[in-house]
Amino acid sequence: MSGMFRTPRQLPHWETMLGDVPASPSHVAKHLGLSARTIARYTAAGQAPRPVVLALFWETRWGISTAETTAENAMNEMQRWTLGAIFAALAALTVITKMLA
């Protein structure tokens, strides 16, 4: 992953991802806006177009883990920034308090 796009470079195989999603192929097809026949055709070929694979990826445990990890890292970074700002403000108030005393 790099830049503004968060799409993974390496993806699990189509069949591996289908097996990881706790839904029938017909439910997966409906979720992706495809027909069950299209899903069957992709499965028979052992691959699907990259946009379809990416859409399915985010529904697998690996996609969910990636999204949750990214969100948690962003939250931790925001907390560090917030604490830094609070400590800087506290230090400035301490200096002002000493100057006024």
C-alpha positions as CSV (number, residue, x, y, z in Angstrom):
1,M,0.0,0.0,0.0
2,S,1.2,3.5,-0.8
3,G,0.1,7.0,-1.4
4,M,-3.6,7.9,-1.2
5,F,-4.8,4.5,-2.5
6,R,-5.3,1.8,0.2
7,T,-5.7,-1.1,-2.2
8,P,-3.4,-4.1,-1.4
9,R,-0.9,-5.1,-4.0
10,Q,-1.1,-8.8,-3.2
11,L,-4.5,-10.4,-2.8
12,P,-5.5,-14.0,-1.9
13,H,-6.7,-16.2,-4.7
14,W,-10.3,-15.9,-5.7
15,E,-11.3,-19.3,-4.4
16,T,-9.5,-18.7,-1.1
17,M,-11.5,-15.5,-0.6
18,L,-14.8,-17.1,-1.6
19,G,-14.1,-19.8,1.0
20,D,-13.4,-17.2,3.7
21,V,-16.6,-15.2,3.3
22,P,-19.4,-16.8,5.4
23,A,-22.0,-16.6,2.6
24,S,-23.1,-18.7,-0.3
25,P,-21.9,-17.9,-3.8
26,S,-25.4,-16.6,-4.6
27,H,-25.3,-14.2,-1.7
28,V,-21.8,-13.1,-2.7
29,A,-23.1,-12.5,-6.2
30,K,-26.0,-10.4,-4.9
31,H,-23.7,-8.4,-2.6
32,L,-21.3,-7.7,-5.5
33,G,-24.1,-6.8,-7.9
34,L,-23.4,-9.9,-10.1
35,S,-25.3,-12.9,-11.1
36,A,-24.7,-16.3,-9.5
37,R,-23.7,-17.5,-13.0
38,T,-21.0,-14.9,-13.2
39,I,-19.6,-16.0,-9.9
40,A,-19.6,-19.6,-11.1
41,R,-17.8,-18.6,-14.3
42,Y,-15.1,-16.7,-12.2
43,T,-14.8,-19.7,-9.9
44,A,-14.4,-22.1,-12.9
45,A,-11.7,-19.8,-14.3
46,G,-10.0,-19.5,-10.9
47,Q,-9.9,-15.8,-11.2
48,A,-12.1,-12.7,-11.4
49,P,-11.5,-9.1,-12.6
50,R,-9.4,-7.1,-10.2
51,P,-12.3,-4.7,-9.2
52,V,-14.4,-7.7,-8.2
53,V,-11.6,-9.3,-6.3
54,L,-10.9,-6.1,-4.5
55,A,-14.6,-5.7,-3.6
56,L,-14.7,-9.2,-2.2
57,F,-11.3,-8.8,-0.4
58,W,-12.8,-6.2,2.0
59,E,-15.4,-8.7,3.1
60,T,-12.8,-11.4,4.0
61,R,-11.0,-11.6,7.4
62,W,-7.9,-10.2,5.7
63,G,-9.7,-7.1,4.4
64,I,-11.6,-6.6,7.7
65,S,-8.3,-6.9,9.6
66,T,-6.6,-4.4,7.2
67,A,-9.4,-1.9,7.6
68,E,-9.5,-2.3,11.4
69,T,-5.7,-2.0,11.7
70,T,-5.6,1.1,9.6
71,A,-8.4,2.7,11.7
72,E,-6.7,1.8,14.9
73,N,-3.3,3.2,13.7
74,A,-5.0,6.4,12.7
75,M,-6.7,6.7,16.1
76,N,-3.4,6.1,17.9
77,E,-1.7,8.7,15.8
78,M,-4.5,11.2,16.6
79,Q,-4.3,10.4,20.3
80,R,-0.5,11.0,20.2
81,W,-1.0,14.3,18.4
82,T,-3.7,15.4,20.8
83,L,-1.6,14.5,23.9
84,G,1.3,16.5,22.4
85,A,-0.9,19.5,21.9
86,I,-2.3,19.2,25.5
87,F,1.2,19.0,27.0
88,A,2.4,21.9,24.9
89,A,-0.6,24.0,26.1
90,L,0.0,22.9,29.7
91,A,3.7,24.0,29.4
92,A,2.7,27.4,28.0
93,L,0.2,27.9,30.8
94,T,2.8,26.9,33.3
95,V,5.2,29.6,31.9
96,I,2.4,32.2,31.9
97,T,1.4,31.3,35.4
98,K,5.0,31.8,36.6
99,M,5.3,35.1,34.8
100,L,2.1,36.4,36.5
101,A,3.1,35.2,39.9
